[in-house]
């Protein structure tokens, strides 16, 4: 089965190669300057081919979508030529070597939370926590997470997606002080999860919605941002708790690789921890609750 082409006509592999080639300068690639002005930014096809030790014709066919797979040796050489990081290299390998089938609607997006994981969420007294899919659908949360992100239980399941919320939910946009950085991270994780092609009709609809509604998403999606992190620090500005920072960490669920647990915390004794405690007290007053499985 061949990967479906998107609007560019090149397909995901060609689009990714073009995006990376366009973002890498000759100086960054270690090539000598010729003194001639470049008509387009980034490297030329023939320059990438030389750096990757493959023929220019073959490289052009990869970019144009006339060739949809490549050997591991070629993938590794292209990764070195385009100076890909580890995540980008793995993504390129998936685009070049993995055949991805399509289904009719994504029934496997409807997942259930193990009782042990649900119990963990409810017992984290001062730690907002979420369970998400690789596509960043929010499957479950504790009371503090609902206080932080909004009344998740009141949202329709198809709207309860973190990427969608980052771009289309006014509360999340105002909550994230470093919105651009956090938004680019979300796009990157989303792109990496999708790989060669969206397997689910709803995910395709989500991409179309975000592309049509938000210019930043459209730009970053087309740039094929691929750099993921499993930890970091976010600065927040909550209308109830005020400004504070949280350390976040993504835990992989060893029992289910389709679910991750996201934890947000602050050291005890800090003003940020005090802000989280204020947020929890407010959540209790508002009657916000833990959720075991948002898809029931």
Buried (B, 14 or more C-beta within 10 A) or exposed (E): EEBEBBEEEBBBBBBBBBBBBEBBEBEEBEBEEEEEEEEEEBBBBEBBBBBBEBEBEBBBBBBBBEBBBBEEEBBBBBBEBBBBEEBBBBBBBBBBBEEBEBEEEBEEBEBBBBEEBBEBBBEBEEBBBBBBBBBBBBBBBBBBBBBBBBEBEEBEBEBBBBBBBBBBBEBBBEBBBBBEEBBBBBBBBBBBBBBBBBBBBBBBEBBEBBBEEBEBBBEBBBBBBBBBEEEBEBBBEBEBBBEBBBBBBBBEBEEBEBBBBBBBBBEEEEEBBBBBBBBBEBBEEEEBBBBBBBBE
